[in-house]
Amino acid sequence: MSDARFDRALLVDWSGAATPTTGADSCWVASGRIDRPGPVRVANYATRRATMAALRRSLDAARRNEERTLVAFDVSFGFSSGCADTLGLPGRPRWRALWRALAERIEDDEHNRNNRFAVADAMNAACGTRVFWGRPVGGRWEDLVHLPHREVDAPGLAPMPLARLRACEELAGPGVLSSWMLSGRGSVGGQVLTCLPYLERLVEELADDVAVWPFDGPGDPGTAVVLAETWFGLWDWSAERHRVRDAKQVAGALKAIRALGPDGRATLLDPPRLAALSPGRRAEVLDEEGWTLGVA
């Protein structure tokens, strides 16, 4: 196993907020050296567009300096195996078929106004299956009849045939919620639907300079930029001192990953628990589900 040598890291706490928002439950980014001790800068952005613009500036600067950057988002990069086929999405690999489909459908403006619930409703209707669930209550949301409020069958749609959690989520421990859930306490699905289109565009723009882990293969792909998903529940950020929990999480997670050193990061990127899966299950993970950095 080779060392995973990065110069910098960016840890991103994404938000599904529908209006420009700062403070709790908004977008936070921690940035800092990962190859040696140094300060960790934490920034808060009111919109997703502003977050990605700042991230792109950081990546462009690092690339000009010939520095490698590990970028970890707290969103799932995929859904459980069978998602693309169930939704009827063409193309391979399956994870990229999903990313492209969402990039084509999701609208998210400079004020965080977005159509994620309508897109989920339309995707459920188009495939004839209740895949996504969890729409807001009342008003205009009641027209989204193919997106039930709760995890129940929807009239006229086939029952959900796919697993609630991916393989890595089953191994991550308690506290992981299903990404199929789009609203409600602790829901994460809204963040996934709003984030993946931005990542798809970033991958298109950076081309050969970026790899998406582990879809482009387990281990360190060696590119200037490596995108990965993580979950802050896997890292100890309890020592951080900040009034906002989100800020603590991004800063603490970056420091925890830095403290592992190159050898420890190499294990993160080539996790033994992924290697221990059956060949068929492992192939599903690499083609569609993805893996959470920190489930080693």
C-alpha positions in Angstrom: 0.0 0.0 0.0 1.5 3.3 -1.1 1.4 6.5 0.9 -1.4 8.9 0.3 0.4 12.2 0.1 -1.6 15.3 -0.1 -0.6 18.9 0.5 -4.0 20.4 1.5 -7.5 19.3 2.5 -10.9 20.9 2.3 -13.7 19.6 4.5 -17.2 20.7 3.4 -20.3 20.6 5.6 -23.1 21.0 2.9 -26.5 22.5 3.5 -29.9 21.9 1.9 -31.2 25.3 3.0 -33.8 26.9 0.7 -32.8 30.5 1.5 -29.4 32.2 2.0 -28.4 31.2 5.5 -25.3 31.5 7.7 -24.6 30.0 11.1 -26.1 26.6 12.1 -27.3 24.4 9.2 -25.5 26.3 6.5 -22.4 25.6 4.4 -19.1 25.5 6.2 -15.7 24.8 4.8 -12.5 24.0 6.7 -9.2 24.4 4.8 -5.6 23.8 5.8 -2.4 22.0 5.2 -2.6 18.2 5.6 1.1 17.4 5.0 2.3 19.2 8.2 1.0 21.1 11.2 -0.6 24.4 10.6 -3.7 26.6 11.1 -7.1 25.4 10.0 -9.3 28.1 8.5 -13.0 27.8 8.8 -15.3 29.8 6.5 -19.1 30.0 6.4 -21.1 30.7 3.2 -24.7 31.7 2.8 -25.4 29.8 -0.4 -24.3 26.7 -2.1 -23.1 28.7 -5.2 -20.9 30.8 -3.0 -19.5 27.7 -1.3 -18.6 26.1 -4.6 -17.1 29.3 -6.0 -14.8 29.6 -3.0 -13.9 25.9 -3.2 -13.0 26.3 -6.9 -10.8 29.3 -6.1 -8.9 27.2 -3.5 -8.5 24.3 -5.9 -7.3 26.5 -8.7 -4.7 28.1 -6.4 -3.5 24.7 -5.2 -3.2 23.4 -8.8 -1.1 26.5 -9.8 1.2 25.7 -6.9 1.3 22.0 -8.0 -0.2 21.0 -4.7 -2.6 18.0 -4.2 -5.9 18.5 -2.4 -8.2 16.0 -0.7 -11.8 17.4 -0.7 -14.3 15.6 1.5 -18.0 16.4 1.5 -20.5 15.2 4.1 -22.9 13.9 1.5 -23.4 10.5 0.1 -21.9 10.2 -3.4 -24.4 7.4 -4.4 -27.5 5.5 -3.4 -27.9 1.8 -2.7 -27.2 -0.6 -5.5 -29.9 -0.8 -8.2 -30.7 2.9 -8.0 -29.8 3.8 -11.6 -31.6 0.8 -13.1 -34.7 1.4 -11.0 -34.8 5.0 -12.0 -34.3 4.0 -15.6 -31.1 6.1 -16.0 -29.0 5.3 -19.1 -25.2 5.2 -19.2 -22.3 3.6 -17.3 -20.9 3.7 -14.8 -24.1 3.8 -12.8 -22.9 6.5 -10.3 -22.1 8.8 -13.1 -25.5 8.2 -14.7 -27.1 9.4 -11.5 -24.8 12.5 -11.2 -25.5 13.5 -14.8 -29.3 12.9 -14.5 -29.4 15.1 -11.4 -27.3 17.8 -13.0 -29.7 17.9 -15.9 -32.8 18.2 -13.6 -31.9 20.0 -10.4 -32.1 23.8 -10.5 -30.4 25.7 -7.6 -30.1 29.5 -7.9 -28.0 32.1 -6.3 -30.5 32.4 -3.4 -30.6 28.6 -2.7 -34.0 28.3 -4.3 -34.2 24.8 -5.7 -36.5 22.2 -7.2 -35.3 19.1 -5.5 -38.6 17.9 -4.2 -40.3 18.3 -7.6 -37.4 16.4 -9.2 -37.7 13.5 -6.7 -41.5 13.5 -7.3 -41.0 13.3 -11.1 -38.3 10.6 -10.8 -40.6 8.5 -8.7 -43.4 9.0 -11.2 -41.3 8.3 -14.2 -40.0 4.9 -12.9 -43.3 3.9 -11.4 -41.7 3.2 -8.0 -41.7 4.9 -4.7 -37.9 5.5 -4.4 -37.6 8.9 -2.7 -39.8 10.0 0.2 -40.2 12.9 2.6 -41.8 16.0 1.2 -42.6 19.1 3.3 -46.1 19.4 4.7 -48.8 21.8 3.3 -49.2 24.3 0.6 -47.8 23.8 -2.8 -46.0 20.6 -1.7 -49.3 18.7 -1.6 -49.2 18.6 -5.4 -46.2 16.3 -5.3 -48.4 13.2 -5.0 -45.6 10.8 -6.0 -43.4 11.8 -3.1 -45.1 10.7 0.2 -44.5 12.5 3.5 -43.3 9.4 5.2 -41.6 6.1 4.3 -44.8 4.5 3.1 -46.0 3.2 -0.3 -47.4 5.8 -2.6 -50.7 5.2 -4.5 -50.1 4.0 -8.1 -46.4 3.3 -7.5 -44.6 0.0 -6.9 -43.1 -0.4 -3.4 -39.5 0.5 -2.8 -37.3 -2.4 -3.9 -33.9 -1.1 -2.8 -32.0 -1.2 0.4 -32.4 1.8 2.8 -28.6 1.9 3.5 -25.5 1.3 1.4 -22.9 -1.2 2.5 -20.6 1.4 4.0 -23.5 3.0 5.9 -24.4 -0.4 7.4 -20.8 -0.6 8.6 -20.5 3.0 9.8 -22.4 2.4 13.1 -25.5 3.9 14.6 -26.8 7.3 13.6 -26.8 6.9 9.8 -30.0 7.9 8.1 -31.2 6.9 4.7 -30.4 9.2 1.8 -33.8 8.4 0.3 -35.3 10.5 3.0 -35.5 14.1 1.7 -37.1 16.0 4.7 -37.7 15.7 8.4 -35.5 15.7 11.4 -31.9 14.7 10.5 -32.7 14.1 6.8 -29.8 14.1 4.4 -31.3 13.3 1.1 -31.9 16.9 0.2 -28.2 17.7 0.7 -27.4 14.8 -1.7 -29.7 16.0 -4.4 -28.4 19.5 -4.3 -24.7 18.6 -4.0 -24.2 16.0 -6.7 -25.0 18.3 -9.6 -22.3 20.7 -8.4 -19.9 17.8 -8.1 -20.8 16.6 -11.6 -20.0 20.0 -13.1 -16.7 20.2 -11.1 -15.7 16.8 -12.4 -16.4 18.0 -16.0 -14.4 21.2 -15.5 -11.4 19.7 -13.9 -11.3 16.7 -16.2 -8.0 14.7 -15.8 -7.0 16.7 -12.7 -9.7 15.2 -10.6 -10.7 11.7 -9.4 -13.9 10.7 -7.5 -13.1 8.2 -4.8 -13.6 5.2 -4.7 -15.4 5.2 -8.1 -12.2 5.8 -9.9 -10.7 2.9 -7.9 -9.7 2.3 -4.3 -6.4 3.6 -3.1 -4.9 7.0 -3.9 -5.6 7.8 -7.6 -2.7 10.3 -7.7 -4.7 13.2 -9.2 -4.3 16.8 -8.2 -7.8 16.8 -6.7 -9.5 13.8 -5.0 -13.2 14.1 -4.2 -14.5 11.9 -1.4 -17.5 11.7 0.9 -17.2 11.5 4.6 -19.5 11.5 7.7 -18.5 13.7 10.7 -19.9 11.1 13.1 -16.8 9.0 12.3 -14.3 11.7 13.6 -13.5 13.0 17.0 -14.0 16.8 16.9 -15.0 17.2 20.6 -11.9 19.3 21.3 -12.9 22.0 18.9 -14.0 25.3 20.4 -16.6 27.1 18.3 -20.1 28.3 19.0 -21.5 26.5 15.9 -21.4 22.7 15.8 -20.9 22.7 12.0 -17.7 24.7 12.3 -16.4 22.2 15.0 -17.1 19.3 12.7 -15.3 20.5 9.6 -12.2 21.8 11.6 -12.0 18.7 13.8 -12.4 16.3 10.9 -9.6 17.9 9.0 -7.3 17.8 12.0 -8.2 14.1 12.6 -7.5 13.2 9.0 -4.2 15.1 9.1 -3.2 13.4 12.3 -3.4 10.0 10.5 -0.4 10.8 8.4 0.2 9.5 4.9 0.1 5.8 5.9 -3.2 6.3 7.8 -4.7 8.2 4.9 -3.6 5.4 2.6 -5.7 3.0 4.7 -8.6 5.3 4.5 -8.4 5.3 0.7 -8.0 1.5 0.5 -10.2 0.4 3.4 -9.9 -3.3 4.5 -13.6 -3.5 5.0 -14.2 -2.7 1.4 -11.7 -5.2 0.3 -13.4 -7.8 2.5 -16.7 -7.6 0.7 -17.5 -10.4 -1.8 -16.4 -9.7 -5.3 -20.0 -9.0 -6.5 -20.8 -6.7 -3.6 -17.5 -4.8 -4.0 -18.2 -4.3 -7.7 -21.6 -2.8 -6.8 -19.9 -0.4 -4.4 -17.4 0.8 -7.0 -20.0 1.1 -9.8 -22.8 2.8 -7.9 -22.9 3.0 -4.1 -19.6 4.6 -3.3 -17.9 4.5 0.2 -17.6 6.8 3.1 -14.0 8.0 4.0 -13.5 6.9 7.5 -15.2 3.5 7.3 -11.9 1.7 7.1 
